[in-house]
Amino acid sequence: RKLNQCEGDCDSDSECATGLKCFDRTSSSSPKPPGCAGSTYLDYDYCYQPPVTPGPTTPTLKFIGATPNRKLN
């Protein structure tokens, strides 16, 4: 089964549920994955929800003229 958020031990993103990534921890003193609380185990890697990056801005509607001669269905 795919690992859910804050579950481990993962070795790659493909082992995590859709939209999650594998947070690579190199030692037991590595930080916790973003959005996860509690204690980590040894150097286990955990699935986490990466931050959402804003997409392109939504285009604004513009009237450029040209009225159709007939109604569109």
C-alpha positions in Angstrom: 0.0 0.0 0.0 1.1 3.6 -0.5 2.2 5.5 2.5 0.1 8.4 3.7 1.2 11.8 5.0 3.8 11.5 7.9 4.1 7.7 7.4 7.5 6.1 6.7 9.8 4.5 5.8 9.8 5.6 2.1 12.7 5.4 -0.4 11.1 7.3 -3.2 8.1 9.5 -4.1 6.4 6.5 -5.8 6.0 4.9 -2.4 3.8 7.8 -1.2 0.1 8.4 -1.8 -0.9 10.7 -4.7 0.4 14.3 -4.2 2.9 13.4 -1.5 6.7 13.3 -1.7 9.3 11.3 0.2 11.2 13.6 2.7 14.8 12.3 2.7 16.4 12.3 6.1 20.1 11.5 6.2 20.4 11.0 10.0 18.4 10.7 13.2 19.2 14.4 13.8 17.6 15.5 10.5 14.6 17.7 10.8 11.0 16.4 10.7 9.1 16.6 7.4 7.1 19.7 7.1 3.6 19.4 8.5 4.4 16.4 10.7 4.5 16.3 14.5 5.8 13.7 16.9 9.0 11.8 17.1 10.9 10.4 14.1 12.5 7.0 14.1 16.2 6.7 13.5 16.9 8.1 9.9 13.6 6.9 8.4 12.2 8.9 5.5 8.6 10.0 5.7 6.0 11.0 3.1 4.9 14.6 3.4 2.7 17.2 1.6 5.0 19.6 -0.2 4.0 23.3 -0.1 1.6 24.4 -2.7 3.3 26.7 -5.2 1.0 29.4 -6.7 0.1 28.7 -10.3 -0.1 31.3 -13.0 -2.5 34.2 -12.5 -6.0 33.8 -13.9 -6.3 35.8 -17.1 -8.7 38.7 -17.0 -11.6 38.8 -19.6 -11.1 41.5 -22.2 -13.6 42.8 -24.7 -11.9 43.3 -28.0 -15.0 44.1 -30.1 -16.4 41.9 -32.8 -20.0 41.0 -32.0 -21.2 37.8 -33.7 -23.9 38.2 -36.4 -25.9 35.2 -35.2 -26.6 33.5 -31.9 -24.5 30.6 -30.9 -26.2 27.5 -29.5 
